[in-house]
Amino acid sequence: MGTVQKNENWVIGVDVGGTFTDFSARETKTGRVFIHKRPSTPDDPSRAIIFGLREMTEKYEIDSESIARFAHGTTVATNALLQRRGARVALVTTRGFRDLVEIGRQVRPHIYDLQADAPQPLAERALRFEVDERIGPSGEIIRELTDEAIDDLVAKLRREPDIQGLAVCLLFSFMNPEHERRLAAALRAALPDVFVSASSEVQPEFREFERFSTTLINAFLQPEVGRYMDRLKAEVATVAPNAEFGIFQSSGGLMSVDKASQFPVRTALSGPAAGAVGATGAAKMSDIGDIITLDIGGTSTDVCLIRDGKTAIASTRDISGFRIRLPMVDIHTVGAGGGSIARLGADGLMKVGPESAGAVPGPACYNRGGQLPTVSDANVILGRLPVSLTGGGMTIDRNLGVKAVEPLAAQLSTSVEKTALGIVGIVTSNMVRAIRAVTIEKGYDPRKFSLMPFGGAGGLHAADVARSLGMSRVIVPHAPGILCAEGLILSDLQEDFVISYRARVDGDMNDVRAVVRDLVARGNGWLAGEGAGALDTSLVLSLDMRYVGQNYELSVEVSSASGKVELPPTGELTQAFFAEYKRAYGHYDAQAPIEIINIRLRAVARLSQTEASVAAPSGTAEPFDVRDVWFDESGSVPTPMYERSGLPAGTVIAGPCIVTQLDSTTVVPPWATIAVDPALNMIMEIKNV
């Protein structure tokens, strides 16, 4: 470690997971990279962030005043939704529509389960208030919003003193937000202690239920996330006083901490989305564009499809049964992680997850009070995990893992090792199903992609998952356990704009061009403010298009440029839609009329980046130990253990072997081979038999 240099600039990314909080620091002048992990503090995630930040700056002698940017991926909004731990929230809507958020859509998540109930709306019926006004479908005012109606509403709300959040969702406000803006302004003035979310500000696009639900979720999250953001902003300033503070949003870019406090619903998939960005960057270093990510943490597994170096984007997602209509990286999540708990179900069969031991008390082998059998305990019993994790910061106890799994083995009348193999096999199947959801179910063949595992447990299960899907190649990035934090460092500032406008593609497009010009002006205005000082900027124009008569649309990117984008000619729009429709469905109708539903613009301000400079290992790869490891029921196999920092580029090792490092462990079974490429990524070739 060198001496402190105050002129150095550092960028730090912090990702909070269910078990560990990960840190990655990169020096912008030299590309030097330092990584750090510490246990998460679920009761208050900011404690682990501040403690870890101080530990990291002291350990690597980073001058805190030289930290230029601090990027954070957060799970606070996600956890608040999962646990329904948010504000007491009310809804204000057009007369006659108070039950819309409860009626929802007719689609049932479990079509054959007659006992399953939809989750109760975040605003109970007594807290859904109607106001006498009406905007028509073309934006025309059918019934004027009067001052008397506003005063009457304020009086009713004042009789509910415990309301903390308020969602204002009026019919067709995405076409004409005048009434909604007047109402929101009046409520903010009359109720200054209440957080007010207006749908025309949160996501002004058509489909009432999705718009209402998204706005209600935003109002529900605002007090909880706002307090967290304010507290964290103040605490980070004590450690890194000069750092610009960015929060990662679900769509794949950074936004200001103030914007995150205003629109917390945008952070619902903050952490997992950062992992997809980090994976894209790591794969690019090895000149690979088509990958499927496998992010395995302590509580869950997140998977995402990346094609040609671009992450798939979804416009609508359900999180814990709540509908969100916003651009989000298309990530599928299952409750399968290192802390997932194994148990016998009522049918006598073993189940794994979604319940998790999390960070507290954690898996039994962590010796922190956990007593239930988990996936991590199974991996310890099988010999796949080393006795020391996080660079010596945590020592695991195999005997405690055995003790936790023994009752389950007794119930199954089998050995502890075979029970552990069963636990690992079941959690692998859960992960395979998640990948099928983003590939096979959407028309992609996973065998044409490479699997990229990351997260603390990604490398432990990647080979088994790849083989189950018939995939032949696995890419293990240089720092897989810190990849989400790495993605935060690689991220740029980003803002999305949308206008709902319905028009036939074969008709007069002048009005559509006017809408595009309006969006471009808004995008450039944002870039001039938020993006000031960026290396460069860009605008990306896309259209939500469908055949006339269809209910759902496809998002089609039609133009991207720096500074100005224009609507392409009609023929180009048509061909772009045909190409996307064929990719999604395998065919298209060249004669059927096409219509535009939404016009979207993404503004991106590219921040200063430096390629990571990682010290290249030298010498010959030599195992530091040989241990008995179980790969199947035939018994244990003597398996060499390698330290990743001792594997230089060009190293080729045939399995079985296990590669350990600070932030993760990679299992290479007997039917696989690894090679270290010039980018220091490990490429694992799978023999599918």
Residue pairs with C-beta under 8 A, 6 or more apart in sequence:
1 60
1 61
2 61
3 61
4 61
4 62
4 63
5 63
5 66
6 63
6 65
6 66
7 66
8 27
8 29
8 62
8 63
8 66
9 27
9 28
9 29
9 66
9 67
9 68
10 25
10 26
10 27
10 28
10 62
10 66
10 67
10 68
11 25
11 26
11 28
11 67
11 68
11 69
11 70
11 71
11 489
12 23
12 24
12 25
12 26
12 53
12 56
12 67
12 69
12 70
12 71
12 240
12 243
12 489
13 23
13 24
13 25
13 71
13 72
13 73
13 274
13 484
13 485
13 486
13 487
13 488
13 489
14 21
14 22
14 23
14 49
14 52
14 53
14 70
14 71
14 72
14 73
14 485
14 488
15 21
15 22
15 72
15 73
15 271
15 274
15 275
15 482
15 484
15 485
15 487
15 488
16 40
16 45
16 48
16 49
16 72
16 73
16 74
16 75
16 271
17 40
17 75
17 271
17 297
17 298
17 299
17 455
17 456
17 484
18 40
18 42
18 75
18 297
18 298
18 299
18 300
18 337
18 339
18 356
18 358
18 359
19 39
19 40
19 297
19 298
19 299
19 337
19 338
19 339
19 358
19 359
19 362
19 456
20 37
20 38
20 39
20 40
20 297
20 298
20 359
20 390
20 456
20 481
21 37
21 38
21 39
21 40
21 41
21 45
21 48
21 49
21 52
22 35
22 36
22 37
22 481
22 482
22 484
22 485
22 663
23 35
23 36
23 37
23 38
23 52
23 53
23 56
23 482
23 485
24 33
24 34
24 35
24 36
24 479
24 482
24 485
24 486
24 488
24 489
25 33
25 34
25 35
25 36
25 56
25 60
25 62
26 32
26 33
26 489
26 610
26 612
27 33
27 610
28 68
28 608
28 609
28 610
29 610
30 610
30 613
31 610
31 611
31 612
31 613
32 613
33 479
33 612
33 613
33 614
34 56
34 59
34 60
34 62
35 479
35 482
35 485
35 662
35 663
36 52
36 55
36 56
36 59
37 52
37 390
37 391
37 393
37 481
37 482
37 662
37 663
38 48
38 51
38 52
38 55
38 390
38 393
39 48
39 359
39 394
40 48
40 359
41 47
41 48
41 51
41 359
42 79
42 358
42 359
42 360
45 74
45 75
45 76
45 228
46 228
46 231
46 232
46 235
49 72
49 232
49 235
49 236
50 235
50 236
50 238
50 239
53 236
53 239
53 240
54 239
56 62
57 63
57 64
57 67
57 239
64 239
64 240
64 241
65 240
65 241
65 242
66 242
67 240
67 242
67 243
68 242
68 243
68 244
69 243
69 244
69 246
69 607
70 236
70 240
70 243
70 244
70 245
70 246
71 246
71 247
71 248
71 254
71 488
71 489
71 491
72 232
72 245
72 246
72 247
72 248
72 488
73 248
73 270
73 271
73 273
73 274
73 484
73 485
73 487
73 488
74 228
74 247
74 248
74 260
74 267
74 270
74 271
75 270
75 271
76 224
76 225
76 228
76 264
76 267
77 221
77 224
77 225
77 264
77 265
77 267
77 268
77 270
78 267
78 268
78 269
78 270
78 271
78 319
79 85
80 86
80 220
80 221
80 224
80 225
81 217
81 220
81 221
81 268
81 319
81 320
81 322
82 319
82 320
84 122
85 224
86 122
86 165
86 220
86 221
86 223
86 224
87 163
87 164
87 165
87 195
87 219
87 220
87 221
87 222
87 223
87 224
88 127
88 162
88 163
88 164
88 165
89 122
89 123
89 127
89 163
89 164
89 165
89 166
89 167
89 216
89 219
89 220
90 123
90 127
90 128
90 129
90 157
90 160
90 163
90 165
90 166
90 167
91 98
91 101
91 121
91 123
91 127
91 128
91 129
91 166
91 167
91 169
91 212
91 216
91 219
92 129
92 130
92 131
92 153
92 166
92 167
92 168
92 169
92 170
92 183
92 187
93 100
93 128
93 129
93 130
93 131
93 168
93 169
93 170
93 171
93 212
94 130
94 131
94 133
94 134
94 135
94 170
94 171
95 130
95 131
95 132
95 133
95 134
96 130
97 130
97 171
97 208
98 125
98 128
98 129
98 130
99 125
99 128
100 208
100 209
100 212
101 121
101 123
101 128
101 209
101 212
101 213
101 216
102 121
102 125
103 209
104 118
104 209
104 213
104 323
105 209
105 323
108 116
109 116
109 318
109 321
110 116
118 321
119 320
119 321
119 322
121 128
121 216
122 216
122 217
122 219
122 220
122 322
123 167
123 216
127 160
127 163
129 153
129 156
129 157
131 145
131 149
131 150
131 153
131 170
131 183
132 143
132 145
132 146
132 149
133 143
133 144
133 145
133 149
133 170
133 179
134 141
134 142
134 143
134 171
135 141
135 142
135 170
135 171
135 172
135 173
135 175
135 176
135 178
135 179
136 142
136 172
137 172
137 175
138 175
139 172
139 175
139 176
140 176
141 176
141 178
141 179
145 179
145 182
145 183
150 182
150 183
150 186
153 183
153 187
154 186
154 187
154 190
154 191
157 163
157 166
157 187
157 190
157 191
157 194
158 190
158 191
163 191
163 194
164 194
164 195
164 223
165 194
165 195
165 196
165 197
165 219
165 220
165 221
165 222
165 223
166 187
166 191
166 194
166 195
166 196
166 197
166 219
167 197
167 199
167 212
167 215
167 216
167 218
167 219
167 220
168 180
168 183
168 184
168 187
168 196
168 197
168 198
168 199
168 215
169 180
169 199
169 208
169 211
169 212
169 215
169 216
170 179
170 180
170 183
170 199
171 208
173 179
173 180
173 198
173 199
173 200
173 204
174 199
174 200
174 204
174 205
174 206
174 211
174 500
175 500
177 198
177 200
177 204
180 198
180 199
180 200
181 198
181 200
183 198
184 196
184 198
184 201
187 194
187 196
188 194
188 196
195 219
195 222
195 223
195 226
196 219
197 215
197 216
197 218
197 219
197 222
198 215
199 211
199 212
199 214
199 215
202 211
202 214
202 215
202 218
202 263
202 265
203 211
203 214
203 215
203 325
203 326
203 498
204 211
204 498
204 499
204 500
205 211
205 325
205 498
205 499
205 500
205 598
206 500
206 597
206 598
207 325
209 323
210 316
210 323
210 324
210 325
211 325
213 322
213 323
213 324
213 325
214 265
214 323
214 324
214 325
214 326
217 265
217 268
217 322
217 324
218 263
218 264
218 265
221 264
221 265
222 261
222 262
222 264
224 264
225 260
225 261
225 264
225 267
226 261
226 264
229 247
229 257
229 258
229 260
229 261
230 261
232 257
233 245
233 257
236 243
236 245
237 243
245 256
245 257
246 254
246 255
246 256
246 257
246 488
246 491
246 493
247 254
247 255
247 256
247 257
247 259
247 260
247 267
247 270
248 254
248 267
248 270
248 271
248 273
248 274
248 487
248 488
248 491
249 255
249 260
249 266
249 267
249 270
249 273
249 494
250 266
250 267
250 268
250 269
250 270
250 273
250 326
250 327
250 328
250 329
251 266
251 273
251 313
251 326
251 327
251 328
251 329
251 494
251 496
251 602
252 273
252 276
252 277
252 311
252 313
252 329
252 491
252 494
253 491
253 492
253 493
253 494
253 495
253 604
254 488
254 491
254 492
254 493
254 494
254 607
255 263
255 266
255 493
255 494
255 495
256 530
259 266
260 266
260 267
265 324
265 326
266 326
268 317
268 319
268 324
268 326
268 328
269 317
269 319
269 328
269 329
269 331
271 484
272 295
272 302
272 304
272 329
272 331
272 333
272 484
273 311
273 328
273 329
273 331
273 487
274 484
274 485
274 487
274 488
274 491
275 293
275 295
275 302
275 304
275 454
275 455
275 483
275 484
275 487
276 293
276 304
276 306
276 311
276 329
276 331
276 487
277 311
277 487
277 488
277 490
277 491
278 454
278 477
278 483
278 484
278 485
278 486
278 487
278 488
278 490
279 291
279 293
279 304
279 306
279 452
279 454
279 477
279 483
279 487
280 291
280 306
280 309
280 310
280 311
281 486
281 487
281 490
282 452
282 475
282 477
282 478
282 483
282 486
282 679
282 681
283 289
283 291
283 306
283 309
283 450
283 452
283 475
284 309
285 679
285 681
286 475
286 677
286 679
286 681
286 683
288 450
288 475
289 306
289 307
289 308
289 309
290 306
290 307
290 308
290 448
290 449
290 450
291 306
291 449
291 450
291 451
291 452
291 475
292 303
292 304
292 305
292 306
292 435
292 438
292 439
292 446
292 449
292 450
292 451
292 452
292 471
293 302
293 303
293 304
293 306
293 452
293 454
294 301
294 303
294 431
294 435
294 451
294 452
294 453
294 454
294 455
294 458
294 461
294 462
294 465
295 301
295 302
295 303
295 304
295 453
295 454
295 455
295 458
295 483
295 484
296 336
296 337
296 338
296 431
296 453
296 454
296 455
296 456
296 457
296 458
296 460
296 461
297 337
297 338
297 455
297 456
297 457
298 337
298 338
298 339
298 356
298 357
298 358
298 359
298 362
298 456
298 457
299 335
299 337
299 339
299 340
299 356
299 358
300 333
300 334
300 335
300 336
300 337
300 354
300 356
301 333
301 334
301 336
301 337
301 430
301 431
301 434
301 455
302 331
302 332
302 333
303 331
303 332
303 333
303 431
303 434
303 435
303 437
303 438
304 311
304 312
304 329
304 330
304 331
304 332
304 438
305 311
305 312
305 330
305 438
305 439
305 442
305 444
305 449
306 312
307 444
311 329
311 330
312 329
312 330
312 438
313 327
313 328
313 329
313 330
313 555
314 327
314 328
314 329
314 330
315 325
315 326
315 327
315 328
315 544
315 555
316 323
316 324
316 325
317 323
317 324
317 326
317 328
318 324
326 496
327 496
327 600
327 602
330 438
332 434
332 435
332 437
332 438
333 434
334 353
334 354
334 430
334 431
334 433
334 434
335 353
335 354
335 355
335 356
335 430
336 352
336 353
336 354
336 375
336 427
336 430
336 431
336 434
337 353
337 356
337 375
337 455
337 457
338 363
338 374
338 375
338 376
338 379
338 456
338 457
338 460
339 356
339 357
339 358
339 359
339 362
339 363
339 374
339 375
339 376
340 352
340 353
340 354
340 355
340 356
340 374
340 375
340 427
341 352
341 353
341 355
341 356
341 357
341 372
341 373
341 374
342 350
342 351
342 352
342 372
342 373
342 374
342 375
342 378
342 405
342 408
342 423
342 426
343 350
343 351
343 372
343 373
343 408
344 350
344 351
344 408
344 411
344 412
345 351
350 408
350 412
350 422
350 423
350 426
351 426
352 375
352 423
352 426
352 427
352 430
353 427
353 430
356 374
357 363
357 364
357 370
357 372
357 374
360 368
360 369
361 368
361 369
361 370
361 371
362 368
362 369
362 370
363 370
363 374
363 375
363 376
363 377
363 401
363 404
364 370
364 371
364 372
364 373
364 374
364 377
364 400
364 401
364 403
364 404
365 376
365 377
365 380
365 385
365 396
365 397
365 398
365 400
365 401
365 404
366 376
366 394
366 396
366 397
367 395
367 396
367 397
367 400
370 404
371 404
372 404
373 401
373 404
373 405
373 407
373 408
373 419
373 423
374 404
375 423
375 424
375 427
375 457
376 385
376 396
376 401
376 457
377 400
377 401
377 402
377 404
377 405
377 420
378 401
378 405
378 419
378 420
378 421
378 423
378 424
379 385
379 420
379 424
379 457
379 460
380 396
380 398
380 401
381 398
381 401
381 402
381 405
381 416
381 417
381 420
381 630
382 417
382 420
382 421
382 424
382 629
382 630
383 627
383 628
383 629
383 630
383 636
383 639
384 460
384 629
384 630
384 658
384 665
384 667
385 396
385 460
385 665
386 396
386 641
386 658
386 660
386 665
387 395
387 396
387 398
388 394
388 395
388 396
389 395
389 396
390 662
390 663
391 662
402 416
405 416
405 419
405 420
405 423
406 416
408 419
409 415
409 416
409 418
409 419
412 419
412 422
414 422
417 630
417 636
418 633
420 630
421 630
421 632
421 633
424 461
424 464
425 464
427 461
428 461
428 464
428 465
428 468
429 468
431 461
431 465
432 465
432 468
432 469
435 446
435 465
435 469
436 446
436 469
438 444
439 445
439 446
439 449
440 446
442 584
443 583
443 584
443 585
443 586
446 469
446 470
446 471
447 469
447 470
447 471
447 472
449 471
450 471
450 473
450 474
450 475
451 462
451 465
451 466
451 469
451 471
451 473
451 474
451 475
452 474
452 475
452 476
452 477
453 459
453 461
453 462
453 465
453 474
453 476
453 480
453 666
454 477
454 480
454 481
454 483
454 484
454 664
455 480
455 481
455 483
455 484
455 664
456 481
456 663
456 664
457 664
458 476
458 480
458 481
458 664
459 476
459 480
459 659
459 664
459 665
459 666
459 667
460 665
460 666
460 667
461 667
462 474
462 476
462 666
462 667
462 684
463 474
463 667
463 668
463 669
463 672
463 684
463 686
464 669
465 471
466 472
466 473
466 474
466 684
466 686
467 671
467 686
467 688
470 688
471 686
472 685
472 686
472 688
473 683
473 684
473 685
473 686
474 672
474 683
474 684
474 686
475 681
475 682
475 683
475 684
476 659
476 666
476 674
476 681
476 682
476 683
476 684
477 483
477 486
477 681
478 612
478 614
478 679
478 680
478 681
479 486
479 661
479 662
479 663
479 664
480 663
480 664
480 666
481 661
481 662
481 663
481 664
482 663
486 612
489 609
490 609
491 607
492 534
492 604
492 605
492 606
492 607
493 530
493 531
493 534
493 604
493 605
493 607
494 602
494 603
494 604
494 605
495 523
495 526
495 530
495 602
495 603
496 600
496 601
496 602
496 603
497 519
497 522
497 523
497 526
497 600
497 601
497 602
497 603
498 598
498 599
498 600
498 601
499 515
499 518
499 519
499 598
499 599
500 597
500 598
500 599
501 511
501 512
501 515
501 596
501 597
501 598
501 599
502 595
502 596
502 597
503 509
503 511
503 512
503 595
503 596
504 548
504 593
504 594
504 595
504 596
505 545
505 570
505 573
505 574
505 577
505 593
505 594
505 595
505 596
506 570
506 593
506 594
509 567
509 570
512 567
512 596
512 599
513 566
513 567
515 599
516 541
516 565
516 566
516 567
516 599
516 601
519 541
519 599
519 600
519 601
520 539
520 541
520 564
520 565
520 601
522 601
523 539
523 601
523 602
523 603
524 539
524 563
524 564
524 603
526 603
527 534
527 537
527 603
527 605
530 605
531 537
531 603
531 605
534 605
534 606
534 607
535 606
535 607
535 608
535 609
536 562
536 606
537 562
537 563
537 603
537 604
537 605
537 606
538 560
538 561
538 562
538 603
538 604
538 606
539 560
539 561
539 562
539 563
539 564
539 565
539 601
539 602
539 603
539 604
540 557
540 559
540 560
540 565
540 601
540 602
540 604
541 557
541 558
541 559
541 560
541 565
541 567
541 599
541 600
541 601
542 555
542 556
542 557
542 558
542 600
542 601
542 602
543 555
543 556
543 558
543 573
543 596
543 598
543 599
543 600
544 553
544 554
544 555
544 556
544 596
544 597
544 598
544 599
544 600
545 553
545 554
545 556
545 573
545 577
545 580
545 594
545 595
545 596
545 597
546 552
546 553
546 554
546 594
546 595
546 597
547 589
547 592
547 593
547 594
547 595
548 592
548 593
548 594
548 595
553 597
553 598
554 577
554 580
554 581
554 584
555 580
555 600
556 573
556 576
556 577
556 580
557 576
558 567
558 568
558 572
558 573
558 576
559 565
559 566
559 567
559 568
565 601
567 573
568 576
573 594
574 594
577 588
577 594
578 588
578 590
581 587
581 588
582 588
614 680
616 648
616 649
616 680
617 645
617 646
617 647
617 648
617 680
618 648
619 646
619 648
621 642
621 646
621 647
621 648
621 651
621 653
622 642
622 646
623 640
623 641
623 642
623 657
624 641
624 642
624 643
625 640
625 641
626 638
626 639
626 640
626 641
627 638
627 639
627 641
627 658
628 636
628 637
628 638
628 639
629 636
629 637
629 639
629 656
629 658
629 667
630 636
630 637
631 637
631 656
631 669
631 670
637 656
637 670
639 656
639 657
639 658
640 656
640 657
640 658
641 657
641 658
641 659
641 660
642 653
642 657
642 658
642 659
642 660
643 659
643 660
643 661
644 659
644 660
644 661
644 666
644 682
645 661
647 653
647 659
647 676
647 682
648 676
649 676
649 677
649 678
649 680
650 675
650 676
651 674
651 675
651 676
652 673
652 674
652 675
652 676
653 668
653 673
653 674
653 675
654 673
655 668
655 669
655 670
655 671
655 672
655 673
655 674
656 668
656 669
656 670
657 668
657 674
658 665
658 666
658 667
658 668
659 665
659 666
659 668
659 674
659 682
660 666
666 674
666 682
666 684
668 674
668 684
671 686
671 687
671 689
672 684
672 685
672 686
672 687
673 684
673 685
673 687
674 682
674 683
674 684
674 685
675 682
675 683
675 685
676 682
676 683
677 683
